[in-house]
Amino acid sequence: MNIDKSQILELLKSQGDNDKAAQADSELPDQVDTDQHAGLLQKFGINPMDLISKFGGGGGGGLGGLLGH
């Protein structure tokens, strides 16, 4: 599944990890494929399956769903 890099950066920033967000900004492509880039996502502490369930799992949860945990 493709997810816009800006959504991932917002997630990292919302967790207070601006260093990881800056690094992710320089290393991730504009459209992040959760399968193809799983290793990179895990490097930044992001579980690709969590992204799929939050951004791709209907219901329009968006970041609100991620932050609601």
C-alpha positions as CSV (number, residue, x, y, z in Angstrom):
1,M,0.0,0.0,0.0
2,N,1.3,3.5,-0.8
3,I,1.2,6.2,1.9
4,D,2.2,9.8,1.4
5,K,5.5,10.5,3.1
6,S,4.0,13.6,4.7
7,Q,1.6,11.5,6.7
8,I,4.5,9.4,8.1
9,L,6.5,12.6,8.9
10,E,3.5,14.0,10.8
11,L,3.2,10.8,12.8
12,L,6.9,10.9,13.8
13,K,6.6,14.6,14.7
14,S,3.4,14.0,16.7
15,Q,5.5,11.4,18.7
16,G,8.0,14.2,19.5
17,D,10.7,12.6,17.4
18,N,11.9,15.4,15.2
19,D,15.3,13.8,14.6
20,K,13.7,10.7,13.1
21,A,11.3,12.8,11.1
22,A,14.1,14.8,9.6
23,Q,16.0,11.5,8.8
24,A,12.8,9.9,7.3
25,D,12.3,13.0,5.2
26,S,15.7,12.6,3.6
27,E,15.5,8.8,3.2
28,L,11.9,8.0,2.3
29,P,10.4,8.5,-1.2
30,D,7.4,10.8,-1.6
31,Q,5.1,7.8,-1.9
32,V,6.1,5.1,0.6
33,D,5.2,1.5,-0.3
34,T,4.6,-0.3,3.0
35,D,5.8,-3.6,1.4
36,Q,8.8,-2.3,-0.5
37,H,10.0,0.1,2.2
38,A,9.1,-2.0,5.3
39,G,12.7,-2.1,6.4
40,L,13.1,1.7,6.3
41,L,9.8,2.2,8.2
42,Q,10.9,-0.2,10.9
43,K,14.2,1.7,11.1
44,F,12.1,4.7,12.2
45,G,10.1,2.7,14.7
46,I,7.0,2.4,12.5
47,N,5.3,-0.9,12.0
48,P,4.1,-1.1,8.4
49,M,1.0,-3.1,9.4
50,D,0.0,-0.3,11.8
51,L,0.2,2.2,8.9
52,I,-2.0,0.0,6.7
53,S,-4.6,-0.4,9.4
54,K,-4.6,3.3,10.2
55,F,-4.3,5.0,6.8
56,G,-5.7,2.3,4.6
57,G,-8.3,0.5,6.7
58,G,-11.4,2.5,5.8
59,G,-13.2,4.6,8.3
60,G,-10.9,7.6,7.6
61,G,-9.1,7.3,10.9
62,G,-6.0,9.2,9.6
63,L,-3.7,10.5,12.3
64,G,-6.5,10.7,14.8
65,G,-6.6,6.9,14.8
66,L,-2.9,6.7,15.3
67,L,-2.9,9.2,18.1
68,G,-5.9,7.7,19.9
69,H,-3.9,4.7,21.3
